[in-house]
Amino acid sequence: MWESIGQRAAEIRARIEAAARRAGREPQQVTLIAVTKVLPAEAIRAAYDAGLRHFGENYVQEFERKLPAVADLPGACFHLIGHLQSNKARRAVQAFDVIQTVDSGRLARRLDEAAAVFKPGLRLPVMIEVKLSPEETKSGVPAAELGALVEAVRACPHLELRGLMTMPPFSEDPEDSRPYFRKLRELAEAFGLPELSMGMSQDFEVAIEEGATHVRIGTALFGPREAA
Ligand SMILES: *Cc1c(COP(=O)(O)O)cnc(C)c1O
């Protein structure tokens, strides 16, 4: 069912490379995250066989069900890219390698406590999700509160704050996302954060032009989720 993943991954990589070169960046500065929400564990394995190593999932519970079927893949890195409730922090830390959606000090502290228990001796990589448009979903910290949250996350000894993540409002025109991506980059620069998770199937090239270090791609790799 996922035979075409190899070819699609190659096409996406070529587009990532072209976008990076246009922006005077090195393609290796951009990590491709295959978004596998809703898809079965076989999709993760097929993407792994096609050479992909980074995977994005939106729901803790859904990924917990798939994890036994993918836990044996060496070098696979699983990113939580969906909203996380504080009461699921312990489970998220056990299941995921990176949490991209920290959006409150309370959640950061829960993750910190869980990381001390379940990832002893290493600092759990995290990103802060920033909400840049008022009409967008409830998740993400407003830009005005980002400074305080950066400070709170940096005060957590078991977390390593790597960067910022955002999701602009959906639009048919990828250029509509550009101001949001630019804003996220400016915020990351202001706080000295090296990583930027931004860009999805329809706007990842614009995101790369604006400095994305992680693009999160589902549909363009696996086809429409409804058909899965
Ligand atoms: C679903 C999802 C993606 C991938 O979206 P596509 O349009 O399928 O590429 C990326 N990021 C987040 C947070 C998502 O929920």
PDBQT file of the ligand as one rigid body, heavy atoms in Angstrom, charges set to zero:
ROOT
HETATM    1  C1  LIG A 301      -1.070  16.989  10.149  1.00  0.00    +0.000 C 
HETATM    2  C2  LIG A 301       0.030  17.899  10.550  1.00  0.00    +0.000 A 
HETATM    3  C3  LIG A 301       1.111  18.142   9.677  1.00  0.00    +0.000 A 
HETATM    4  C4  LIG A 301       1.212  17.582   8.280  1.00  0.00    +0.000 C 
HETATM    5  O1  LIG A 301       0.249  18.124   7.454  1.00  0.00    +0.000 OA
HETATM    6  P1  LIG A 301       0.210  17.807   5.873  1.00  0.00    +0.000 P 
HETATM    7  O2  LIG A 301      -0.566  18.917   5.312  1.00  0.00    +0.000 OA
HETATM    8  O3  LIG A 301      -0.451  16.471   5.730  1.00  0.00    +0.000 OA
HETATM    9  O4  LIG A 301       1.611  17.767   5.409  1.00  0.00    +0.000 OA
HETATM   10  C5  LIG A 301       2.131  18.965  10.145  1.00  0.00    +0.000 A 
HETATM   11  N1  LIG A 301       2.100  19.510  11.369  1.00  0.00    +0.000 NA
HETATM   12  C6  LIG A 301       1.075  19.306  12.224  1.00  0.00    +0.000 A 
HETATM   13  C7  LIG A 301       1.103  19.939  13.556  1.00  0.00    +0.000 C 
HETATM   14  C8  LIG A 301       0.016  18.496  11.834  1.00  0.00    +0.000 A 
HETATM   15  O5  LIG A 301      -1.003  18.309  12.686  1.00  0.00    +0.000 OA
ENDROOT
TORSDOF 0
